[in-house]
Every structure is written in structure tokens, then in C-alpha cells.
Amino acid sequence: MRVVVKIGTSSLTDESGRIDEHAIAKVATEVALARGRGHEVLVVTSGAVAAGLPALGIAPAERPRDARTLQAVSAVGQAQLVQTWSGALGAHGLVAGQVLLAPLDFMVRTQYLHARSTVERLLELGVVPVVNENDATADDEIRFGDNDRIAALLAQLAGCDLLVLLTDAPGLMDADPRLDDRASLIEEILEVDHDLERLAGGAGTARGSGGMASKLAAAKMASWAGVRAVIAHADRPDVLAEALDGVAGVGTVVQPRGARLSARKLWIAFAVAPGGRVHVDAGAARALGGGGRSLLAAGVVRVEGAFGPGDAVEVVGPDGVVAKGLVTVAADELRSMAGQRSSDLAGGSGEVVHVDDLVVLPG
């Protein structure tokens, strides 16, 4: 089995923001045991910025806010982070290979193929890829800001069977355990819906950038890529082995959907923030819901937002969001086209979102 294991900042650092070598050693030991059983493992690690702060004498409470300084801190922290991983994996006779990824590595076809080829070759050589977002050089406008989505996209890119998201909670609970001592673990999710997303809540700890909402979003992405996902506590003994074996209660398991989305459509559906909304009539909503259809101007009834060509938009029918896609025209132009047949428009093209750039979402 091929698996991506992602561990967050809150599980890798102590309260002062320093790297917790024991936490990394625990994960490295479990990776070695999985490798010994014939599994291929990719590690996605957070913690570069948090690790860089104490190295530069900056207290976590004084964490800088400007992107330029944060990128410099990340560069310092990343060096320490990968050195620690290399040592921990090396203690088990494993070689670590640093891989720094940015969102465009998943969006641009040539970069995607190159990244996939590199990861594949590392695995063929018996290397454990240690992956992080390329914070030091990433443009703030085209970055994720958390590694949960990177891990989900990597699971798709590498053709993985399983995504394990290790965090500081046992999984998704049916209530906030800080407020309700009767809260219990949700062990299995067949479909991530809005109720579950509301239950996941907001951001996590001060040292991390995600939280349970980010973990659930990543698990949802993985499920749409046909990958089983497990959200579990990083401190749980043998957590990776139990996730691989499908042990009940290891954490929250999000089951894969039947159909797999391509990397591009996975990106459109979950990784690109919508710049607006395109409201369509019931006929257009039904046509899009059936799949295999582009969105045409004739079905558009209203436009929200100030987006441009190539931006992502949500397509909204009378009963709610039906799809998400990349538009071919700007918002103002679309407003003038709305409701018109292609034959009545200049050039005869009323295409708003091409079918290849459109992802139909569940009701």
C-alpha cells in the first residue's frame, strides 16, 4: 500500500515552538515499521516557521506578520526541520529526500508531471520523501498556507491508497469535548456534508495553521480522489499501522467516493477560492448536474462578484450550489451575456465554463 502521512505543527513542536525530536522520532519509527511490511510512505511535515522562530531568537508571541520575514523564518526553520527528519529516519536505515511543493506544481500540467516523476523515482530508490510547502519562495497569492491540502493533493499525485492526517485530537468528535464531556469520536464518514463541516469548527492552535476544519477539508479532497483518509491523534501508539490495517477506532475514517477526480478538477473543486457566483436557472442546473455539459450564457440569470477570465466561481441553481469551475469571461461581460443564446452573441460562443474546467458538486 502507498500512503501519505501528514503531521502538523502542533504535533511536532513544544509550547515554545521548538522542534520536538521525540515526536518526529515516533513518526519515523512507525514509518520504518510500515516500510518493513512492504508499504511505501511519503511524509508531509509542517513546522518550518514554528521551528525557525526560536532559532532566530523570536518568541512565538512575537511571530512576525509580514510575508517577507515569515519566508525568511521558514527558510531557517526548514533547514532544521529536514535535518531532524533525516536523522530520525536515518536511525532506521532510511534515507530522507526533501521535496518542496507549491500550488502550481499541482495546477500546471508540466510541473505536475515533473513533480509526479520525481516523487515516483524517489520511491523507486527506496527514499522516504519528506514534503513541505515551499514557503520560502511562494507568492502569498498562490500558496496554501497549510499542509493538509498539500497532503491530499500529493495523495492523488502519487496514486496513494491512504492519507493519514496526524493531529492533536483523536479525530472528528460529535461535539466539542472542551464543552461537552459526553463528546464521542465519529469513527466513519461516508460523505462529508455541511453539517460535518460546521461540526469541525475553525482554526487550531496558535502554532499551527489548520485545525479540524482543515483536516476534514483535506480528507474530503482525498475521498474525491478515491483515497481513504484517516484523521487520528499523533500520540496514539501504532497509529500508522492501525490506519493501514483499518483498525476500528484508530480515528475518523473518511471513505473514498466511487469516482476519482483528476488533479486539475480536484484543484478546481477544493483548492481555488471562488471569486464570485454565477446563478443559473433550473434547466441549466439539471443539465450540469447530469455531467458532461459546459455552462452556457443562456442559462445564467444573475452574476455576483468581480472575477476575471480564468477565475473560479460557484455555479448556483435554485436549490443551492451545483458546480464550481473556471470562467472564460469576466463578470461584467457575463452580465451582458446572461440569458442570451449562443447564436445571438457576437462570435456565436456563449460558453461561460467549459466542461473540462467544471466540477459538479453533490447536492
C-alpha positions in Angstrom: 0.0 0.0 0.0 1.2 3.5 -0.7 0.4 6.1 2.0 0.9 9.8 2.7 1.4 10.6 6.4 0.9 14.3 7.3 1.8 15.6 10.7 1.0 19.2 11.8 3.0 21.8 13.6 1.1 21.4 16.9 2.1 17.8 17.0 5.8 18.4 16.0 6.7 21.3 18.3 6.6 22.1 22.0 4.9 25.1 23.6 7.9 27.3 22.9 7.8 26.5 19.2 10.9 24.3 19.2 11.0 21.1 17.3 10.0 18.1 19.4 12.6 15.5 18.4 10.7 12.7 20.3 7.5 13.4 18.2 9.4 13.2 15.0 11.3 10.0 16.2 7.9 8.4 17.0 6.6 9.0 13.5 9.9 7.9 11.9 9.8 4.7 13.8 6.2 4.0 12.6 7.3 4.8 9.0 10.2 2.3 9.3 7.8 -0.4 10.6 5.4 0.3 7.7 8.3 0.1 5.2 9.3 -3.2 6.8 5.9 -4.5 6.0 6.2 -3.6 2.3 4.3 -0.3 2.4 5.6 2.9 0.6 5.4 6.0 2.7 5.5 9.7 1.9 5.7 12.2 4.8 4.2 15.7 4.7 5.6 17.8 7.5 4.7 21.2 8.8 6.7 23.2 11.3 9.2 25.2 9.3 8.1 28.6 10.5 7.5 27.5 14.1 10.9 25.9 14.2 12.6 28.9 12.7 11.3 31.4 15.3 13.3 30.1 18.3 16.4 29.6 16.1 16.3 33.4 15.3 15.5 34.3 18.9 11.9 35.3 18.1 9.3 34.4 20.7 6.1 32.7 19.4 4.1 35.6 20.8 6.1 38.0 18.7 5.6 36.0 15.4 6.1 38.4 12.5 3.1 39.1 10.2 4.8 40.4 7.1 5.3 37.8 4.3 9.0 38.7 3.7 10.1 38.0 7.3 7.9 34.8 7.5 9.5 33.5 4.4 13.0 34.1 5.8 12.0 32.4 9.1 10.7 29.5 7.1 14.0 29.1 5.2 15.8 28.9 8.6 13.3 26.5 10.1 13.1 24.3 7.1 16.8 23.5 7.3 16.4 22.4 10.9 13.2 20.5 10.2 14.6 18.4 7.4 17.8 17.7 9.3 15.8 16.4 12.2 13.7 14.2 9.9 16.8 12.9 8.1 18.4 11.9 11.4 15.2 10.2 12.7 14.7 8.2 9.6 18.4 7.5 9.3 18.4 5.8 12.7 16.3 3.1 11.0 18.5 2.9 7.9 16.1 5.0 5.8 17.1 7.9 3.5 15.0 11.1 3.6 14.6 13.2 0.4 13.4 16.8 0.8 10.6 17.8 -1.6 9.3 21.4 -1.5 6.0 21.9 -3.4 3.9 24.9 -4.3 0.3 25.0 -5.5 1.3 25.5 -9.2 3.0 22.1 -9.0 -0.4 20.6 -9.0 -2.2 23.1 -11.3 0.3 23.5 -14.2 0.4 20.2 -16.2 4.1 20.3 -17.0 5.0 21.0 -13.3 2.5 18.4 -12.1 4.1 15.7 -14.4 7.6 16.7 -13.3 6.7 16.6 -9.6 5.0 13.2 -10.0 8.0 11.8 -11.9 10.4 13.0 -9.1 8.3 11.5 -6.3 7.9 8.2 -8.2 11.7 8.0 -8.7 12.3 8.7 -5.0 10.0 5.9 -4.1 11.7 3.5 -6.6 15.0 4.3 -5.0 13.7 3.4 -1.5 13.8 7.1 -0.3 11.2 8.5 2.1 10.0 11.8 0.5 9.7 14.4 3.2 7.4 17.1 1.8 6.6 20.6 2.8 5.1 23.7 1.1 7.8 25.9 -0.5 7.0 28.8 1.9 10.4 30.5 1.4 9.7 31.5 -2.2 5.9 31.1 -2.6 3.9 34.1 -3.6 1.4 34.8 -0.9 -1.3 35.0 -3.5 -0.6 31.4 -4.8 0.1 29.4 -1.7 -2.0 27.2 0.5 -0.8 28.3 4.0 -1.4 24.8 5.4 -0.1 21.4 4.5 -3.4 19.5 4.8 -4.5 20.3 1.3 -0.9 19.7 0.0 -1.1 16.2 1.6 -4.4 15.5 -0.1 -3.2 16.6 -3.5 0.0 14.7 -3.0 -2.0 11.5 -2.3 -3.7 12.0 -5.7 -0.5 12.9 -7.5 1.4 9.8 -6.1 -1.5 7.4 -6.7 -1.8 6.6 -3.0 -4.3 4.3 -1.3 -4.4 6.1 2.0 -4.0 9.5 3.6 -3.2 9.7 7.3 -3.6 13.1 8.9 -2.0 13.1 12.3 -3.0 15.9 14.7 -3.5 16.7 18.4 -7.1 15.3 18.5 -8.4 11.7 18.3 -10.4 12.6 15.2 -13.6 14.4 14.5 -15.9 14.4 17.6 -19.7 14.7 17.6 -19.4 17.7 19.9 -16.7 20.0 21.3 -15.0 17.9 24.0 -14.0 21.1 25.8 -17.7 22.0 26.3 -19.3 18.5 26.4 -17.7 15.6 28.3 -20.1 13.2 26.5 -18.5 14.0 23.1 -17.5 10.9 21.2 -15.5 10.0 18.2 -17.1 9.9 14.8 -15.4 6.7 13.5 -16.6 6.6 9.9 -17.8 9.2 7.4 -19.2 8.1 4.0 -19.8 11.6 2.7 -18.5 15.0 4.1 -21.6 17.3 4.3 -22.2 20.8 5.5 -23.3 19.6 9.0 -19.9 17.8 9.5 -18.0 20.8 8.2 -19.8 23.0 10.7 -19.0 20.5 13.4 -15.3 20.6 12.5 -15.2 24.3 13.6 -12.4 26.8 12.9 -8.6 27.2 13.3 -6.4 25.1 15.5 -3.6 26.1 17.9 -1.5 29.2 17.8 1.5 27.3 16.5 -0.5 25.6 13.7 -2.2 26.9 10.7 -5.0 24.5 10.3 -7.4 22.8 12.7 -10.0 20.1 12.4 -11.8 22.0 9.7 -8.6 21.9 7.6 -8.2 18.2 8.3 -11.8 17.4 7.3 -11.4 19.5 4.1 -8.3 17.6 3.2 -10.0 14.3 3.9 -12.9 15.3 1.7 -10.4 16.2 -1.1 -8.8 12.8 -0.7 -12.2 11.0 -0.8 -13.0 12.7 -4.1 -9.6 11.5 -5.4 -10.6 7.9 -4.5 -8.3 7.8 -1.5 -9.3 6.6 2.0 -8.4 9.2 4.7 -7.8 8.8 8.4 -7.7 11.7 10.9 -6.0 10.5 14.1 -4.0 11.5 17.2 -0.3 11.7 16.5 0.4 10.4 20.1 -1.6 7.2 19.6 0.6 4.2 19.8 1.0 2.3 16.4 -1.3 4.8 14.8 0.1 4.4 11.3 0.0 0.6 11.5 -3.6 0.7 12.7 -4.6 3.1 10.0 -3.0 0.9 7.4 -4.8 -2.2 8.8 -8.2 -0.4 9.1 -8.4 -0.9 12.9 -11.7 0.4 14.2 -11.4 3.4 16.4 -8.0 4.5 15.2 -9.5 7.8 14.3 -12.1 9.3 12.0 -12.1 7.4 8.7 -13.4 9.2 5.6 -14.2 6.6 2.9 -13.3 7.2 -0.7 -16.0 8.1 -3.3 -16.6 5.8 -6.2 -15.4 8.2 -8.9 -11.9 9.8 -8.9 -11.4 13.4 -9.8 -8.3 14.3 -11.9 -5.7 16.5 -10.2 -6.9 19.6 -12.2 -10.6 19.1 -11.2 -9.5 18.3 -7.6 -7.7 21.7 -7.6 -10.7 23.5 -9.0 -13.2 21.9 -6.6 -11.3 22.4 -3.4 -8.1 24.4 -3.7 -9.1 27.6 -5.5 -11.1 30.2 -3.7 -14.2 31.3 -5.7 -14.1 34.9 -6.9 -17.9 35.1 -7.3 -21.1 33.3 -8.0 -23.0 32.6 -11.2 -26.7 31.9 -10.7 -28.4 29.7 -13.2 -32.0 28.6 -13.9 -33.4 25.2 -13.1 -32.9 23.8 -16.6 -29.2 24.7 -16.6 -28.8 23.3 -13.1 -30.3 20.0 -14.2 -28.2 19.9 -17.3 -25.0 20.5 -15.4 -26.0 18.0 -12.7 -26.1 15.3 -15.3 -22.4 15.8 -16.1 -20.6 16.2 -19.4 -22.1 19.7 -20.2 -20.5 23.1 -20.4 -22.2 26.1 -18.8 -23.7 28.4 -21.4 -24.8 32.1 -21.1 -28.3 31.1 -21.9 -28.8 29.5 -18.5 -27.3 32.4 -16.5 -29.8 34.5 -14.6 -27.5 36.6 -12.2 -23.9 37.2 -11.6 -22.2 38.0 -8.2 -18.6 39.2 -7.8 -15.9 40.9 -9.8 -14.0 38.0 -11.3 -11.9 37.8 -14.4 -11.3 35.1 -17.1 -9.7 32.0 -15.5 -11.0 32.7 -12.0 -13.0 30.2 -10.1 -16.7 30.7 -9.5 -19.5 28.8 -7.8 -22.4 27.9 -10.0 -25.7 28.2 -8.1 -29.1 26.8 -9.0 -32.5 27.4 -7.4 -31.6 24.7 -4.8 -28.0 25.8 -4.0 -24.5 25.3 -5.3 -24.4 22.7 -8.1 -20.9 23.1 -9.5 -17.6 25.0 -9.4 -15.5 26.0 -12.4 -13.1 28.4 -14.1 -14.9 31.0 -16.2 -13.9 32.1 -19.7 -15.2 35.6 -19.4 -15.1 38.5 -16.9 -18.0 39.2 -14.6 -19.1 42.4 -16.4 -19.1 40.7 -19.8 -21.0 37.8 -18.4 -23.7 40.1 -17.0 -24.2 41.5 -20.5 -24.4 37.9 -21.9 -26.7 36.5 -19.3 -29.8 34.7 -20.7 -28.7 35.0 -24.3 -28.4 32.1 -26.7 -25.0 31.5 -28.3 -26.5 32.2 -31.8 -27.4 35.7 -30.6 -24.0 36.6 -29.3 -21.1 38.1 -31.3 -18.9 35.2 -32.5 -21.6 32.7 -31.7 -19.9 31.5 -28.5 -21.9 31.6 -25.3 -19.6 29.3 -23.3 -19.1 30.5 -19.7 -17.4 27.5 -18.2 -16.0 24.7 -20.4 -16.9 21.2 -19.3 -13.2 20.4 -18.7 -13.0 23.2 -16.2 -16.3 22.4 -14.4 -16.7 20.2 -11.4 -20.3 19.0 -10.5 -20.7 19.1 -6.7 -23.1 16.8 -4.7 -26.4 18.2 -3.6 
